[in-house]
Amino acid sequence: MTTEEFDLEWLDLREPFDAFARNEALADALVAVLPARPRLLDLGAGTGSLLRWLAPRIGRAQAWTLVDADRLLLEAAFDTIADRAEQVGYAVTVPNKRTLLVHAPGGAWRIETLVADLVEAPQNLPLPNTDAVVCSALCDLVSRAWLARLAAALRVPFYASLNVDGRDRWMPPHPADAAIAAAFRRDQARDKGFGGTALGPAATAAIAATFAARGFTVRSAPSDWLARPRGAAHPLLREHAGRFLTELVLGHAEAARAAPPRGHARREAWLDTRLDQIAIGNLAARIGHRDVLALPGKPA
Ligand SMILES: C[S@@+](CC[C@H](N)C(=O)[O-])C[C@H]1O[C@@H](n2cnc3c(N)ncnc32)[C@H](O)[C@@H]1O
């Protein structure tokens, strides 16, 4: 079983939808318990989308280690973080080949990368030098056993953003929506290389149960993707809604092709209808996600 690969263009396309979806109250609760100069470990960091959203919210000097198996995504992370920082007027320096420094007003962000296969985690992670372990769009890929090993090794906050929860709603509805959703859920449970069935929509409940059993206090909150060509919360979301919806629809249809042959024609008709609706700006979708925060210890 090999590592699930993620396309750079897809990560780029989803970034603004992720940013508007993440739950701010839960992130604030994480930020409130971090020390003066927090060290964060971002698992499955991709191109650093979570850092770009969370670092300004932390708003003070901080250090990040971005972990991913894909070296090219991590290289793109340095370039993207540097470009976006310069766009908002922050100086960027590179004190050595492994480190990027973003000179943000509240204090510098020190960023390093670690190419590592998370299947072997937590053994290959620098946990003793970490004040919080964070991730985004990772936990629905992992297995229950993997999560249990991670929880057993952690004594610091764990923040897992954007876990799919299976509450998908297409607007307008289509008679084949339920069949497509069932096929998509089956695909989400496919082993993604983490030693067992992927958690998919069960991720939030699995994190809550696993970390609570280790004495953590766990909270979760909705962080749904909203894709709609009209009435979007930001011009970027409006501009990219068509492309984003197209990727979602194609992804669902692809998953549906692995379903049993019965009902195939109906599922293909779903795809044609959805693509036609996107072309005339007549499709919107809400894709259910939840963010989770697990803090060590019982509530005060
Ligand atoms: C859905 S992407 C999320 C990326 C990023 N966190 C974001 O929110 O944009 C999942 C990430 O997990 C990484 N990944 C998947 N399996 C992995 C593994 N076994 N070891 C390390 N990274 C892995 C992928 O390379 C990808 O960057």
The ligand as a Tripos MOL2 file, in Angstrom:
@<TRIPOS>MOLECULE
LIG
   27    29     1     0     0
SMALL
NO_CHARGES

@<TRIPOS>ATOM
      1 C1         -5.7760   16.1440    1.9040 C.3       1 LIG1
      2 S1         -4.0750   16.5420    1.9260 S.3       1 LIG1
      3 C2         -4.0660   17.8590    3.1190 C.3       1 LIG1
      4 C3         -2.8710   18.7710    2.9870 C.3       1 LIG1
      5 C4         -2.8630   19.9680    3.9210 C.3       1 LIG1
      6 N1         -2.8850   19.5680    5.3150 N.3       1 LIG1
      7 C5         -4.0150   20.8840    3.6150 C.2       1 LIG1
      8 O1         -4.9140   21.0320    4.4600 O.co2     1 LIG1
      9 O2         -4.0250   21.4740    2.5160 O.co2     1 LIG1
     10 C6         -3.3330   15.1970    2.8450 C.3       1 LIG1
     11 C7         -1.8430   15.3340    2.9900 C.3       1 LIG1
     12 O3         -1.3750   14.2050    3.7240 O.3       1 LIG1
     13 C8         -0.1690   13.7450    3.1250 C.3       1 LIG1
     14 N2         -0.0330   12.3090    3.4040 N.ar      1 LIG1
     15 C9         -0.8920   11.3180    3.0890 C.ar      1 LIG1
     16 N3         -0.4210   10.1350    3.5060 N.ar      1 LIG1
     17 C10         0.7850   10.3880    4.1170 C.ar      1 LIG1
     18 C11         1.7550    9.5910    4.7580 C.ar      1 LIG1
     19 N4          1.6130    8.2720    4.8490 N.pl3     1 LIG1
     20 N5          2.8580   10.1920    5.2750 N.ar      1 LIG1
     21 C12         3.0110   11.5340    5.1830 C.ar      1 LIG1
     22 N6          2.1210   12.3450    4.5800 N.ar      1 LIG1
     23 C13         1.0160   11.7830    4.0470 C.ar      1 LIG1
     24 C14        -0.3440   14.0140    1.6330 C.3       1 LIG1
     25 O4          0.8970   14.0780    0.9470 O.3       1 LIG1
     26 C15        -1.0790   15.3550    1.6610 C.3       1 LIG1
     27 O5         -0.1920   16.4340    1.6710 O.3       1 LIG1
@<TRIPOS>BOND
     1     1     2 1
     2     2     3 1
     3     2    10 1
     4     3     4 1
     5     4     5 1
     6     5     6 1
     7     5     7 1
     8     7     8 2
     9     7     9 1
    10    10    11 1
    11    11    12 1
    12    11    26 1
    13    12    13 1
    14    13    14 1
    15    13    24 1
    16    14    15 ar
    17    14    23 ar
    18    15    16 ar
    19    16    17 ar
    20    17    18 ar
    21    17    23 ar
    22    18    19 1
    23    18    20 ar
    24    20    21 ar
    25    21    22 ar
    26    22    23 ar
    27    24    25 1
    28    24    26 1
    29    26    27 1
@<TRIPOS>SUBSTRUCTURE
     1 LIG1         1 GROUP 0 **** ****
